[in-house]
Amino acid sequence: MAAAAVAPPEVLRECGCKGIRTCLICERQRGGDPPWQHPSQKTHRFIYYPDTGWAVGAEESDFEGWAFPFPGVTLIEDFVTREEEAEMVQLMDRDPWKLSQSGRRKQDYGPKVNFRKQKLKMADFRGLPSFSREVVRRMGLYPILEDFQPVEQCNLDYCPERGSAIDPHLDDAWLWGERLVSLSLLAPTVLSMSREAPGSLLLCLAPSGFPEALADSAMAPSRSVPCQEVEVAVPLPRRSLVVLSGGARHQWKHAIHRRHIRARRVGVTFRELSAEFGPGGKQQELGQELLQMALSFQGRPTT
């Protein structure tokens, strides 16, 4: 009788959580009634439709049929082929994965950064991995990414057995630039967007013929909902590429909830430099050094 497959110890027994972050592994180890609290779900859920750029109230919700424009999200489906996906993950798995927060594992290709002190150093950063060269070249074929030059790559491994997730957050804006680009491999998921700002979102009643009719509609707002009560679900198909910019990058926090990880998923996020590190910026020389290193495509995961 064949022996049952056994998952590596770091997948099912070890935990990288710190502080208030938790995963299924440490929750089981602690037992009892947990003193920590998971983020509560937002009251009102809207679904993002990439063909229209609008977020529409979920079915059977208080705002079903109501919508508001949600700019700053670009979704490119089937960005890589099945064969390319399999090869990329196979190459990733040849290198070690580090335990991370909330049940994730990670591989970093980038400088060592202290965001609080706004300091960085090259450390053992030797560039993006060789298998990303074609991915980066292909990005440049799309108008929104034609001048995108990534200086950092982070691979995040999500697994339902670990209860993997990532809490709502905004990426740093001191070092990282206008666009965040992420490739979804092995499984689909949902990117959940939320905003803590005061005030309300103005809603329009979605027209008949939705969603196609929304793209050309100019409707007068006739209802509102508090920003802090809204969550926008952005479906991320397997092998798709998503770009966050503008308000979706700087004003809306993004997260992946545990309930949206139903199989192993690898998210590959690419980040560009901010203006401070670009041409004319006060740290342009360091920025140029980082870019040259990143785009040599000779890197291994940093320690």
C-alpha positions in Angstrom: 0.0 0.0 0.0 1.4 3.4 -1.0 2.3 5.7 1.8 0.1 8.8 2.1 1.8 12.0 1.0 3.1 14.1 3.9 3.3 17.8 3.7 6.6 19.5 4.7 6.8 20.4 8.4 6.9 24.1 7.7 3.5 23.9 5.9 1.5 22.2 8.7 3.3 22.6 12.0 5.4 25.8 12.0 4.0 29.3 12.3 5.5 32.7 11.4 2.9 34.9 13.0 3.8 37.7 15.3 1.8 40.1 17.5 -1.9 40.2 16.6 -1.5 38.1 13.4 -2.7 34.5 13.5 -3.1 31.5 11.3 -4.8 28.1 11.7 -1.6 26.6 13.1 -1.0 29.0 16.0 -4.7 29.1 16.7 -4.8 25.3 17.2 -1.6 25.4 19.3 -3.0 28.1 21.6 -6.4 26.4 22.0 -9.3 27.7 24.0 -11.1 30.9 23.3 -8.7 33.1 21.4 -8.1 36.6 23.0 -7.4 38.0 19.5 -10.0 39.2 17.1 -10.2 38.7 13.3 -11.1 41.8 11.3 -14.9 42.1 11.0 -16.5 41.9 7.7 -17.7 45.1 6.2 -21.5 45.7 6.2 -22.0 46.3 2.5 -20.3 44.3 -0.2 -19.8 45.5 -3.8 -18.4 43.5 -6.8 -15.9 45.1 -9.2 -16.6 44.6 -12.9 -13.4 45.1 -14.9 -15.2 45.6 -18.2 -16.9 48.7 -16.8 -14.7 50.0 -14.0 -17.7 50.1 -11.7 -18.4 48.4 -8.4 -21.9 47.0 -8.1 -23.9 46.0 -5.0 -23.9 42.3 -4.4 -27.0 40.2 -5.1 -29.5 40.0 -2.3 -27.9 42.9 -0.4 -29.3 46.2 0.6 -27.5 47.8 -2.3 -28.2 45.2 -5.0 -28.4 47.1 -8.4 -26.6 50.2 -7.1 -23.2 51.1 -8.3 -20.3 53.6 -8.1 -17.2 54.1 -10.3 -14.1 52.4 -8.9 -11.1 53.7 -10.9 -7.5 52.5 -10.5 -7.9 48.8 -11.1 -6.7 47.1 -14.3 -7.2 43.4 -14.8 -5.5 41.4 -17.6 -6.7 37.8 -17.8 -4.6 34.9 -19.0 -1.4 36.9 -18.7 0.7 33.7 -18.7 0.0 30.3 -20.1 -0.6 27.1 -18.1 2.9 25.9 -19.1 4.5 29.2 -18.0 2.7 29.1 -14.7 3.8 25.5 -14.0 7.4 26.4 -14.9 7.5 29.5 -12.7 6.1 27.7 -9.6 8.5 24.8 -10.2 11.4 27.2 -10.2 10.2 29.0 -7.1 9.8 25.7 -5.2 13.5 24.9 -5.8 14.4 27.8 -3.5 13.4 27.9 0.2 10.3 29.6 1.3 10.4 31.7 4.5 7.6 31.6 7.1 5.6 34.8 7.2 2.6 36.3 8.9 -1.0 35.0 8.8 -0.2 31.6 7.4 1.8 32.8 4.4 5.2 31.8 3.1 7.3 34.3 1.1 10.3 34.8 -1.1 11.7 38.3 -1.5 13.8 39.7 -4.3 14.6 43.3 -3.3 16.7 45.5 -1.1 16.6 45.3 2.7 14.3 48.1 3.8 13.4 49.8 7.1 10.3 51.7 6.2 9.9 53.3 9.6 13.4 54.9 9.5 13.2 55.3 5.7 16.5 53.5 5.1 17.6 50.7 2.8 20.6 48.8 1.7 21.4 46.4 -1.1 22.4 43.6 1.4 22.3 40.3 -0.7 19.9 41.6 -3.3 21.2 40.5 -6.8 18.2 41.2 -8.9 14.8 39.7 -9.9 14.8 36.0 -10.7 15.7 34.9 -14.3 12.2 33.5 -14.8 10.6 36.9 -14.4 12.5 38.4 -17.4 9.7 37.4 -19.9 7.0 38.4 -17.5 8.4 41.9 -17.2 9.0 42.2 -21.0 5.3 41.2 -21.6 4.1 43.9 -19.1 5.6 46.5 -21.4 3.2 45.5 -24.2 0.2 47.0 -22.3 -0.2 50.8 -22.3 -0.7 51.0 -18.5 2.7 49.3 -18.0 4.7 50.3 -21.0 7.2 52.3 -18.8 6.9 50.0 -15.7 10.3 49.0 -14.4 10.1 46.8 -11.3 12.7 47.0 -8.7 11.3 44.4 -6.3 9.5 41.1 -6.5 7.7 39.4 -3.6 6.3 35.8 -4.0 3.6 35.0 -1.4 2.4 31.4 -0.9 -1.1 30.9 0.4 -2.5 27.6 1.6 -6.0 26.8 3.1 -4.4 24.3 5.5 -2.5 27.1 7.1 -5.4 29.5 7.0 -3.4 31.9 4.9 -4.6 35.5 4.5 -3.3 39.1 4.4 -4.8 41.9 6.4 -6.1 45.1 4.9 -3.1 47.4 4.2 -1.7 50.2 2.0 1.7 49.6 0.5 4.5 52.0 1.4 4.7 55.1 -0.8 8.1 56.4 0.3 10.0 53.8 -1.7 7.4 52.1 -3.9 5.8 54.0 -6.8 2.5 54.6 -8.4 1.6 51.1 -9.6 1.4 47.8 -7.8 1.4 44.8 -10.1 0.4 41.3 -9.0 0.2 38.0 -10.8 -2.1 35.2 -9.5 -0.8 31.7 -10.0 -2.3 28.2 -9.3 -5.7 29.3 -8.1 -8.2 32.2 -8.3 -8.9 34.4 -5.3 -10.6 37.7 -4.4 -8.8 41.0 -3.6 -10.9 42.8 -1.0 -10.7 46.6 -1.0 -11.8 48.8 1.9 -11.4 52.4 3.0 -11.3 53.9 6.5 -11.9 57.5 5.3 -14.9 59.4 6.7 -17.6 60.5 4.3 -19.9 58.7 1.9 -19.8 57.1 -1.5 -22.4 58.4 -4.0 -24.3 55.6 -5.8 -26.2 55.4 -9.0 -28.9 52.9 -9.9 -27.4 50.5 -12.4 -29.2 50.7 -15.8 -30.9 47.9 -17.6 -28.5 46.0 -19.7 -25.9 45.9 -16.9 -23.0 45.5 -16.9 -22.4 46.7 -20.5 -24.7 49.7 -20.2 -22.6 51.0 -17.3 -19.6 51.7 -19.4 -21.3 54.5 -21.4 -23.7 55.7 -18.7 -23.6 59.2 -17.1 -26.1 58.8 -14.3 -26.9 61.2 -11.5 -26.2 59.9 -8.0 -29.3 59.2 -6.0 -28.2 57.2 -2.9 -25.1 57.1 -0.6 -23.3 54.7 1.7 -20.7 55.4 4.4 -17.2 54.6 3.0 -16.2 52.7 6.2 -19.0 50.2 5.7 -18.1 49.2 2.1 -15.9 46.4 0.8 -15.2 46.0 -2.9 -14.5 42.5 -4.1 -12.1 42.3 -7.0 -12.1 38.8 -8.5 -8.6 37.6 -9.5 -8.8 34.7 -11.9 -6.0 32.2 -12.1 -3.0 33.4 -14.2 -4.4 37.0 -14.3 -2.4 40.2 -13.7 -3.9 43.1 -11.7 -2.6 46.6 -11.6 -3.5 49.0 -8.8 -2.9 52.7 -9.3 -4.4 56.1 -8.3 -7.1 55.8 -5.6 -7.0 52.0 -5.6 -3.3 52.2 -4.8 -3.2 55.0 -2.3 -6.7 55.3 -0.7 -8.2 51.9 -0.7 -6.6 49.2 1.5 -6.3 45.7 -0.1 -6.5 42.3 1.6 -7.1 38.6 0.9 -9.4 37.0 3.3 -8.9 33.4 4.6 -12.2 32.3 3.2 -11.0 33.2 -0.3 -8.1 30.8 -0.2 -9.5 27.4 -1.2 -6.3 25.9 -2.8 -2.7 26.7 -2.9 -2.1 30.1 -4.5 1.1 32.0 -5.3 0.8 35.7 -5.6 3.8 37.4 -7.4 3.9 41.2 -6.7 6.1 43.6 -8.5 6.8 47.1 -7.3 8.4 50.2 -9.0 10.3 53.0 -7.4 8.7 56.3 -6.2 9.6 59.7 -7.7 12.1 60.3 -4.9 14.3 57.5 -6.4 13.6 58.3 -10.1 15.2 60.8 -12.5 15.4 64.2 -10.8 14.6 62.8 -7.4 16.9 63.4 -4.4 17.9 59.7 -4.3 18.0 59.1 -8.1 21.6 57.6 -8.0 20.5 54.9 -5.5 17.4 54.4 -7.6 19.4 53.8 -10.7 21.7 51.4 -8.9 18.7 49.4 -7.6 17.1 49.3 -11.1 20.3 48.1 -12.7 20.6 45.3 -10.2 16.9 44.4 -10.4 16.8 44.2 -14.2 19.9 42.0 -14.3 17.6 39.1 -13.6 20.3 37.2 -11.7 18.6 37.1 -8.3 17.9 34.5 -5.7 15.5 35.0 -2.7 17.1 37.3 -0.1 17.6 36.2 3.5 
